[in-house]
Amino acid sequence: MRGEPQSFDRVLSSMCTEPHPVAREAAARFLATNPGDPGTYPTIATLELEAIERLGEVAGLEEPAGYVASGGTEANIQAVRIARERADLERPTVVIPASGHFSFRKAAALLQIDLREVPTDDDHRVDLAAAKAAVDEDTALVVGVAGSTEYGRVDPIPELGELARSVDALFHVDAAWGGFVLPFTDHRWDFSDAAIDTMTIDPHKMGQAAVPAGGLLVRDESLLDALAVDTPYLETTAQATLTGTRSGAGVASTVAALAELWPGGYAAQYERSRANASWLAARLEELGYAVVDPDLPLVVADVPDRAIDACRDEGWRLSRTGAGELRIVCMPHVTRRMLEAFLGDLERVSQSLEIPVPGDD
Ligand SMILES: Cc1ncc(COP(=O)(O)O)c(C=O)c1O
């Protein structure tokens, strides 16, 4: 076989990271197991229960239920599916901030529900007044984002939960990326803070597990009934997951990463990532770029397209927000040294191509 997996040393905009060594080792060991068939593969099925217990602890949920999904997309689709099945509505709607991940658009297309997008405010959080105006008797689900993909922002979760209750809708929190850093912040985002029914929280992002490991948590196990289908040819009788056969790698690496890192290792990582984000934001400002003040460890700055493209030509893996700004996600593999090297390249290419900093005359 030709080809080597690429290294992470120039990856600056990914929501995923290098798995922790214990997670990598566990993933390799359980690669050929299938938690989708728990009758045949009981060890990994038991480990999945442990994974959900541990994820529940991270997310403030005392008697957690759920499963390890292929990623945040599947978990979000399943949350929408639960809400649609529970609501007895002809044309159910999902009220979602404009900052919601595009996986909800896939859910809407697959499940034939309407997405009602609510604008965000100047700080990229949902506009609560607009959310209030958007809910009605057709609302099956309200979504809040706890760690948005583009700006790393956290919506007012308790308030959105109350709003969902006021129209008898379910409330889903997408903490796919934020879930492993938010416990170390002052944000109110978890099951103990708000009337949350379902949550996406992905071990394969800040959780440092191996891909594929997404997490779907539900407050009450009965919510999973909405997803369950009969499984005649398996030893067990029902299955709630969207995929059938699943690699046990995600489950095993989730348990291994959580056993190793929760809570102290994740707390220390959060501090490193946060310090890197603050440092990067300050340096970009010194260079003259307009920077969106980072909350969670994700930095957005108004860097011209040509400069981003020139940095990409230097090998940096970078992405932009919908508005075209550069976004840098301070994942565990992103070190201060990497950021210094990146800024050096950004300055050099900008000077050699004579790209002005926006706002400079
Ligand atoms: C907030 C949020 N939700 C959901 C997803 C989708 O996750 P995945 O790519 O694992 O399907 C992402 C991906 O970055 C995300 O940032």
The ligand as a MOL file (V3000), in Angstrom:
LIG
                    3D

  0  0  0     0  0            999 V3000
M  V30 BEGIN CTAB
M  V30 COUNTS 16 16 0 0 0
M  V30 BEGIN ATOM
M  V30 1 C -21.1550 21.7160 16.5130 0
M  V30 2 C -21.0060 20.5610 15.5620 0
M  V30 3 N -22.0060 19.6790 15.4410 0
M  V30 4 C -21.9280 18.6260 14.6130 0
M  V30 5 C -20.8080 18.4130 13.8460 0
M  V30 6 C -20.7480 17.2260 12.9130 0
M  V30 7 O -19.8730 16.2690 13.4280 0
M  V30 8 P -19.2610 15.1060 12.5260 0
M  V30 9 O -18.3920 15.7820 11.5160 0
M  V30 10 O -18.5210 14.2770 13.5100 0
M  V30 11 O -20.3870 14.3740 11.8970 0
M  V30 12 C -19.7310 19.2940 13.9440 0
M  V30 13 C -18.5240 19.1050 13.1350 0
M  V30 14 O -17.5830 19.8330 13.1920 0
M  V30 15 C -19.8310 20.4060 14.8210 0
M  V30 16 O -18.8420 21.3010 14.9450 0
M  V30 END ATOM
M  V30 BEGIN BOND
M  V30 1 1 1 2
M  V30 2 1 2 3
M  V30 3 2 2 15
M  V30 4 2 3 4
M  V30 5 1 4 5
M  V30 6 1 5 6
M  V30 7 2 5 12
M  V30 8 1 6 7
M  V30 9 1 7 8
M  V30 10 2 8 9
M  V30 11 1 8 10
M  V30 12 1 8 11
M  V30 13 1 12 13
M  V30 14 1 12 15
M  V30 15 2 13 14
M  V30 16 1 15 16
M  V30 END BOND
M  V30 END CTAB
M  END
